[in-house]
Amino acid sequence: MTSSISARVAELGLTLESAAAPAANYVPFVQEGNLLFISGQISRKGGQPACLGRLGDTLTEEEGIEAARLSALGILSQLVAATEDRLDRVARVVRLGVFVASTSDFNRHSVVANGASDLIVQVLGDAGRHARSAVGVASLPAGVAVEVEAIISLTQA
């Protein structure tokens, strides 16, 4: 495995966007001790919200999975910013929280959330295996379908 997070993402044929700036009165991540808390990241492409809509309504399951992957790339962009792109700083991903904008009868949130989980494990290997929650919500910021937050354990700098 390479020594940088961004290089590992590039090996998968993917590109990280610049870490998103906060949209309100909060910070994109906070480190407390060895834990890094990354604020919710929405799906973005070209710096703009992507995958707009709700599962069970205007979006297919496959589009939801893609939205989760894009949100996970946002998590990785914040991780790059927090660790100076050092893969060796990641001890393990402790938890992902995945929020899926969906209709009340949509019940495949965990399948959509796998888009984020699978990408995190592809990039970080065993250190990317995590606990997770996947919940349905009525709406998300900017009308996106998925938002992902993370708690990551870091090694000493």
MARKEFI-571845 format. One record per atom (N, C-alpha, C): x, y, z. Coordinates in steps of 0.02 Angstrom, whole numbers, padded with zeros to 5 digits, always signed. Example, Ala and Ser with C-alpha at 12.3 -4.5 7.8 and 13.67 -1.06 7.14 Angstrom:
REM residues 2
+00660-00284+00390 +00615-00225+00390 +00660-00165+00390 +00642-00112+00354 +00684-00053+00357 +00645+00002+00394 
***
This chain:
REM residues 157
+00042-00059+00000 +00000+00000+00000 +00044+00062+00000 +00023+00113-00034 +00062+00175-00039 +00061+00212+00028 +00102+00264+00033 +00109+00300+00096 +00062+00359+00102 +00023+00375+00050 -00023+00431+00056 -00094+00409+00039 -00141+00443+00070 -00211+00428+00059 -00230+00446-00013 -00209+00504-00036 -00227+00525-00103 -00198+00480-00157 -00139+00453-00145 -00109+00406-00194 -00150+00342-00196 -00172+00318-00139 -00213+00258-00136 -00280+00269-00173 -00309+00327-00164 -00371+00344-00200 -00358+00345-00275 -00301+00375-00296 -00284+00378-00367 -00273+00309-00396 -00244+00263-00357 -00234+00194-00380 -00301+00161-00397 -00354+00183-00366 -00420+00156-00380 -00454+00192-00438 -00417+00239-00469 -00444+00276-00526 -00492+00331-00506 -00487+00353-00443 -00531+00405-00418 -00491+00468-00403 -00526+00524-00394 -00494+00587-00380 -00527+00619-00319 -00485+00645-00274 -00511+00681-00217 -00520+00754-00236 -00576+00782-00214 -00586+00854-00222 -00553+00888-00163 -00546+00953-00167 -00522+00991-00109 -00570+00981-00051 -00543+00980+00009 -00585+00972+00068 -00636+01028+00070 -00699+01010+00080 -00753+01059+00080 -00748+01105+00141 -00761+01168+00130 -00765+01216+00185 -00832+01208+00220 -00836+01225+00283 -00900+01220+00319 -00953+01265+00287 -01015+01242+00289 -01070+01280+00260 -01104+01324+00313 -01084+01319+00375 -01114+01357+00430 -01064+01365+00486 -01088+01373+00547 -01045+01386+00605 -01020+01321+00637 -00974+01288+00603 -00942+01227+00629 -00876+01219+00592 -00836+01172+00614 -00772+01158+00580 -00777+01091+00545 -00737+01079+00493 -00743+01017+00455 -00720+00955+00493 -00674+00965+00540 -00653+00909+00582 -00624+00935+00647 -00626+00892+00697 -00597+00907+00763 -00558+00847+00785 -00497+00858+00808 -00459+00803+00838 -00460+00812+00913 -00480+00760+00948 -00480+00758+01021 -00442+00696+01042 -00382+00706+01069 -00339+00649+01084 -00320+00615+01018 -00330+00550+01015 -00314+00514+00953 -00375+00506+00908 -00432+00534+00928 -00492+00528+00887 -00502+00589+00843 -00518+00577+00780 -00533+00629+00732 -00607+00623+00715 -00645+00676+00727 -00716+00678+00712 -00724+00720+00649 -00749+00689+00596 -00758+00725+00532 -00832+00741+00524 -00847+00805+00515 -00915+00828+00505 -00945+00796+00443 -01011+00796+00440 -01046+00766+00383 -01024+00794+00317 -01012+00749+00270 -00990+00767+00203 -01044+00746+00153 -01067+00793+00114 -01118+00777+00063 -01084+00756-00002 -01123+00725-00045 -01096+00705-00111 -01084+00768-00153 -01022+00772-00180 -01003+00828-00222 -00965+00804-00284 -00974+00840-00337 -00934+00831-00399 -00918+00901-00424 -00854+00912-00440 -00835+00978-00464 -00849+01033-00415 -00847+01017-00351 -00860+01067-00299 -00933+01083-00288 -00977+01051-00324 -01049+01065-00319 -01086+01004-00291 -01141+01016-00256 -01181+00960-00233 -01201+00915-00291 -01199+00849-00280 -01214+00801-00333 -01263+00748-00305 -01294+00713-00351 -01341+00660-00332 -01398+00689-00291 -01434+00735-00321 -01489+00768-00287 -01553+00726-00291 -01591+00725-00238 -01654+00690-00237 -01660+00642-00179 -01710+00599-00181 -01722+00552-00127 -01728+00481-00155 -01702+00434-00117 -01709+00364-00134 -01781+00343-00125 -01806+00301-00170 -01875+00280-00169 -01921+00330-00203 -01891+00385-00228 -01930+00437-00263 -01897+00452-00329 -01848+00497-00330 -01817+00519-00392 -01751+00485-00407 -01723+00448-00359 -01658+00416-00369 -01663+00340-00363 -01622+00305-00403 -01618+00233-00399 -01569+00213-00344 -01570+00151-00325 -01523+00125-00275 -01452+00135-00299 -01438+00123-00363 -01371+00131-00390 -01348+00204-00385 -01393+00251-00397 -01376+00322-00389 -01363+00339-00316 -01398+00307-00271 -01386+00317-00200 -01318+00291-00179 -01300+00233-00205 -01234+00204-00191 -01179+00251-00216 -01188+00279-00275 -01140+00327-00301 -01136+00389-00257 -01194+00413-00232 -01194+00470-00187 -01155+00454-00123 -01162+00394-00098 -01125+00373-00038 -01050+00371-00052 -01031+00347-00111 -00960+00345-00130 -00931+00416-00133 -00969+00462-00164 -00946+00531-00169 -00940+00563-00099 -00987+00548-00055 -00983+00573+00013 -00922+00545+00049 -00908+00481+00038 -00849+00450+00068 -00785+00482+00042 -00784+00502-00021 -00726+00538-00047 -00717+00604-00010 -00773+00635+00010 -00769+00696+00050 -00739+00682+00119 -00757+00625+00149 -00726+00605+00212 -00651+00597+00203 -00631+00564+00149 -00560+00554+00136 -00524+00620+00122 -00556+00668+00090 -00526+00734+00079 -00513+00768+00145 -00560+00763+00192 -00549+00793+00258 -00494+00756+00296 -00492+00690+00287 -00439+00651+00319 -00370+00671+00293 -00365+00683+00228 -00303+00707+00198 -00283+00773+00230 -00331+00819+00238 -00316+00884+00268 -00294+00877+00340 -00325+00832+00377 -00310+00824+00448 -00244+00789+00461 -00222+00746+00415 -00163+00705+00426 -00104+00723+00382 -00110+00777+00344 -00060+00796+00294 -00049+00739+00245 -00105+00704+00228 -00106+00651+00178 -00063+00590+00197 -00057+00577+00261 -00015+00521+00284 -00059+00461+00302 -00055+00410+00261 -00092+00348+00272 -00072+00315+00338 -00009+00322+00356 +00015+00290+00418 -00013+00322+00481 -00047+00379+00475 -00079+00411+00533 -00147+00380+00549 -00174+00339+00504 -00240+00309+00514 -00232+00242+00550 -00252+00241+00613 -00252+00178+00651 -00312+00136+00631 -00371+00167+00629 -00431+00132+00605 -00489+00181+00602 -00535+00166+00557 -00598+00202+00555 -00642+00170+00608 -00663+00209+00656 -00702+00182+00712 -00776+00176+00692 -00803+00228+00661 -00875+00228+00645 -00890+00274+00588 -00937+00253+00545 -00968+00297+00495 -01041+00304+00513 -01066+00365+00506 -01138+00378+00510 -01160+00397+00440 -01208+00361+00413 -01231+00374+00344 -01305+00394+00347 -01320+00452+00319 -01388+00478+00317 -01412+00475+00245 -01470+00445+00234 -01497+00434+00167 -01564+00470+00162 -01568+00519+00118 -01632+00552+00105 -01676+00503+00066 -01733+00487+00095 -01775+00435+00064 -01848+00444+00081 -01889+00409+00044 -01960+00407+00059 -01970+00363+00121 -02028+00368+00151 -02042+00330+00212 -02045+00255+00200 -02057+00234+00138 -02061+00161+00125 -01995+00132+00098 -01944+00173+00087 -01880+00148+00065 -01846+00113+00124 -01820+00052+00113 -01791+00015+00170 -01723-00016+00155 -01688+00009+00105 -01624-00020+00088 -01567+00029+00102 -01573+00064+00158 -01522+00113+00178 -01453+00080+00185 -01451+00020+00211 -01386-00014+00221 -01352-00029+00155 -01391-00044+00104 -01362-00057+00038 -01332+00007+00010 -01368+00062+00016 -01342+00127-00006 -01278+00144+00033 -01280+00135+00099 -01223+00151+00142 -01162+00110+00124 -01172+00050+00097 -01114+00010+00076 -01071+00046+00025 -01100+00091-00013 -01059+00131-00060 -01004+00167-00024 -01019+00195+00034 -00968+00230+00074 -00922+00180+00109 -00952+00130+00141 -00912+00081+00178 -00862+00045+00134 -00886+00022+00076 -00842-00015+00031 -00783+00027+00008 -00796+00091-00009 -00742+00134-00032 -00691+00147+00024 -00714+00159+00085 -00668+00171+00140 -00623+00110+00151 -00651+00050+00147 -00610-00011+00155 -00563-00020+00096 -00586-00005+00035 -00541-00010-00023 -00480+00035-00015 -00491+00095+00010 -00436+00144+00016 -00392+00129+00077 -00422+00112+00134 -00383+00105+00196 -00370+00034+00217 -00394-00015+00181 -00382-00085+00198 -00417-00102+00264 -00387-00148+00302 -00417-00170+00365 -00428-00112+00413 -00387-00061+00411 -00396-00003+00454 -00461+00034+00438 -00489+00021+00380 -00551+00053+00360 -00614+00017+00383 -00607-00043+00410 -00666-00081+00434 -00693-00046+00496 -00759-00035+00498 -00788+00011+00547 -00857-00012+00570 -00878+00015+00626 -00948+00011+00647 -00986+00063+00606 -01053+00054+00600 -01089+00100+00557 -01162+00103+00576 -01191+00161+00564 -01264+00166+00564 -01285+00195+00496 -01343+00174+00473 -01371+00199+00411 -01444+00214+00424 -01462+00278+00419 -01530+00298+00435 -01561+00338+00379 -01626+00332+00373 -01663+00371+00324 -01686+00437+00355 -01682+00489+00315 -01704+00556+00336 -01746+00587+00281 -01787+00636+00299 -01831+00668+00251 -01793+00711+00200 -01740+00745+00222 -01702+00786+00176 -01632+00797+00204 -01587+00819+00160 -01518+00833+00178 -01497+00900+00147 -01441+00929+00171 -01419+00993+00144 -01412+00993+00068 -01431+01048+00038 -01425+01060-00035 -01466+01009-00075 -01509+00970-00044 -01550+00923-00080 -01515+00859-00100 -01455+00845-00071 -01418+00785-00089 -01452+00723-00059 -01434+00665-00086 -01464+00602-00064 -01428+00571-00004 -01363+00586+00004 -01324+00553+00057 -01276+00603+00090 -01268+00594+00155 -01218+00630+00194 -01185+00578+00239 -01118+00583+00246 -01080+00535+00286 -01037+00574+00336 -01036+00550+00399 -00990+00577+00450 -00946+00521+00474 -00890+00537+00506 -00843+00484+00526 -00808+00500+00592 -00789+00447+00626 -00744+00450+00684 -00686+00404+00667 -00626+00432+00670 -00566+00395+00650 -00514+00400+00705 -00484+00343+00721 -00430+00340+00770 -00364+00351+00734 -00324+00398+00758 -00260+00414+00727 -00202+00389+00770 -00146+00377+00738 -00084+00362+00773 -00053+00429+00792 +00000+00428+00832 +00035+00489+00849 +00069+00518+00788 +00073+00584+00785 +00104+00618+00727 +00178+00604+00723 
***
